[in-house]
Amino acid sequence: MDWILTNFSTLTLALGLILAGIVLPLAVAGIMVLRLPPDYFTHSRRDPLYRHGTHPLIGWSMVLFKNLSGLVLVALGVVMLFTPGQGLLTLLVGLMLLNFPGKYRLERRLVRLGPVIPALNWLRMRWGRPALIDPADPVEDQAGRRKKPGVRE
């Protein structure tokens, strides 16, 4: 008991860091899911962030900041796999922020796994956002014909 009293400030700091490691990744992941457009997973490919009509310096700065943030979150996620905290979730959020070849295909493959889309849509509906379109479902075009998702015309 004496050890707890003498190290109370250290224990309080450790508890605060553990709680932050649990709450912050959940909050960031939730915000990212809520900000996704409903058709995010239906396209066959995505345009890079730096091509969206911004000045090249601003666009590349955004890409650099996003990738550095992703690297930090991946590193923290790996550490949290072996310590208390949401390591796997932090790792996945970090991977979503990184740019690497095949990332979008990996995201689509992960979303198609079992209960992922229903869980994401439950969160979106709870916050009043439209449901994400399941990339495995065929989509109807304007003429009522069924077509495969992800095919841009």
C-alpha positions as CSV (number, residue, x, y, z in Angstrom):
1,M,0.0,0.0,0.0
2,D,2.9,2.3,0.7
3,W,4.3,1.7,-2.7
4,I,1.0,2.8,-4.3
5,L,0.9,6.0,-2.2
6,T,4.6,6.9,-3.0
7,N,4.1,6.3,-6.8
8,F,0.5,7.7,-7.1
9,S,1.5,10.3,-9.6
10,T,3.3,7.8,-11.8
11,L,0.4,5.4,-11.6
12,T,-2.1,8.2,-12.5
13,L,0.0,9.2,-15.5
14,A,0.2,5.5,-16.7
15,L,-3.5,5.1,-16.3
16,G,-4.2,8.3,-18.2
17,L,-1.9,7.1,-21.1
18,I,-3.6,3.7,-21.2
19,L,-7.1,5.3,-21.3
20,A,-5.9,7.7,-24.0
21,G,-4.5,4.7,-26.0
22,I,-8.0,3.2,-25.8
23,V,-10.2,6.2,-26.4
24,L,-8.3,8.2,-29.0
25,P,-7.9,5.4,-31.6
26,L,-11.6,4.6,-31.2
27,A,-12.5,8.2,-31.7
28,V,-10.3,8.7,-34.7
29,A,-11.6,5.5,-36.3
30,G,-15.2,6.6,-35.7
31,I,-14.6,10.0,-37.2
32,M,-12.9,8.4,-40.3
33,V,-15.9,6.0,-40.8
34,L,-18.4,8.8,-40.4
35,R,-16.6,11.0,-43.0
36,L,-16.4,8.3,-45.7
37,P,-18.8,8.9,-48.6
38,P,-21.4,6.2,-49.0
39,D,-19.9,4.9,-52.3
40,Y,-16.3,4.9,-51.0
41,F,-15.8,1.1,-51.5
42,T,-17.7,0.8,-54.8
43,H,-15.1,2.3,-57.2
44,S,-12.4,0.2,-58.9
45,R,-9.7,2.7,-57.9
46,R,-9.3,6.0,-56.1
47,D,-7.6,9.2,-57.1
48,P,-4.8,10.3,-54.9
49,L,-5.4,13.1,-52.4
50,Y,-3.0,15.5,-54.0
51,R,-5.0,15.6,-57.3
52,H,-8.1,17.2,-55.9
53,G,-7.6,20.8,-57.3
54,T,-5.3,22.2,-54.7
55,H,-2.0,23.9,-55.2
56,P,0.8,21.3,-55.6
57,L,2.7,22.5,-52.6
58,I,-0.4,22.3,-50.4
59,G,-1.4,18.9,-51.9
60,W,2.0,17.3,-51.3
61,S,2.2,18.8,-47.8
62,M,-1.1,17.2,-47.0
63,V,0.1,13.8,-48.3
64,L,3.3,14.1,-46.3
65,F,1.5,15.0,-43.1
66,K,-1.1,12.2,-43.7
67,N,1.7,9.6,-44.2
68,L,3.7,10.8,-41.3
69,S,0.6,10.6,-39.1
70,G,0.0,7.1,-40.4
71,L,3.5,6.0,-39.7
72,V,3.2,7.3,-36.1
73,L,-0.1,5.4,-35.6
74,V,1.3,2.2,-37.1
75,A,4.3,2.4,-34.7
76,L,2.0,3.1,-31.7
77,G,-0.2,0.3,-32.8
78,V,2.6,-2.2,-32.9
79,V,3.7,-1.1,-29.4
80,M,0.1,-1.4,-28.2
81,L,-0.1,-4.9,-29.4
82,F,2.2,-5.9,-26.6
83,T,0.9,-3.3,-24.0
84,P,-2.5,-2.3,-22.8
85,G,-4.5,-0.4,-25.5
86,Q,-6.2,-0.7,-28.8
87,G,-3.2,-1.9,-30.8
88,L,-5.0,-3.5,-33.7
89,L,-7.4,-0.7,-34.2
90,T,-4.6,1.9,-34.0
91,L,-2.6,-0.1,-36.5
92,L,-5.5,-0.3,-38.9
93,V,-6.2,3.5,-38.7
94,G,-2.5,4.1,-39.3
95,L,-2.6,1.8,-42.4
96,M,-5.7,3.7,-43.7
97,L,-3.7,7.0,-43.5
98,L,-0.7,5.6,-45.3
99,N,-0.3,5.5,-49.1
100,F,1.0,2.3,-50.6
101,P,0.3,0.3,-53.7
102,G,-2.7,-2.0,-53.4
103,K,-4.1,-0.2,-50.3
104,Y,-7.5,0.4,-51.7
105,R,-7.9,-3.3,-52.8
106,L,-6.8,-4.3,-49.3
107,E,-9.4,-1.9,-47.7
108,R,-12.2,-3.4,-50.0
109,R,-11.1,-6.9,-49.1
110,L,-11.2,-6.2,-45.4
111,V,-14.6,-4.5,-45.6
112,R,-16.1,-7.6,-47.3
113,L,-15.2,-9.8,-44.3
114,G,-18.3,-11.0,-42.4
115,P,-19.7,-8.4,-40.0
116,V,-17.6,-5.4,-41.0
117,I,-20.0,-3.5,-43.3
118,P,-23.0,-4.1,-40.9
119,A,-20.9,-2.7,-38.0
120,L,-19.7,0.3,-40.0
121,N,-23.3,1.0,-41.1
122,W,-24.6,0.6,-37.6
123,L,-22.2,3.4,-36.5
124,R,-23.1,5.6,-39.5
125,M,-26.9,5.2,-38.9
126,R,-26.5,6.0,-35.2
127,W,-24.9,9.3,-36.2
128,G,-27.4,10.0,-39.0
129,R,-25.1,9.3,-41.9
130,P,-26.2,7.2,-45.0
131,A,-25.1,3.6,-45.1
132,L,-22.0,2.5,-46.9
133,I,-22.7,0.7,-50.1
134,D,-21.5,-2.9,-49.9
135,P,-18.8,-3.5,-52.6
136,A,-20.0,-7.1,-53.0
137,D,-23.6,-6.0,-53.9
138,P,-24.4,-5.4,-57.6
139,V,-25.5,-1.8,-58.3
140,E,-28.4,-0.8,-60.6
141,D,-27.7,1.9,-63.2
142,Q,-30.2,4.5,-64.4
143,A,-31.8,2.1,-66.9
144,G,-32.4,-0.5,-64.1
145,R,-29.8,-2.9,-65.3
146,R,-27.6,-4.6,-62.7
147,K,-23.9,-4.0,-62.9
148,K,-20.9,-4.9,-60.9
149,P,-19.8,-2.4,-58.3
150,G,-16.5,-0.5,-58.9
151,V,-17.0,-0.2,-62.6
152,R,-16.8,3.4,-63.7
153,E,-18.2,4.4,-67.0
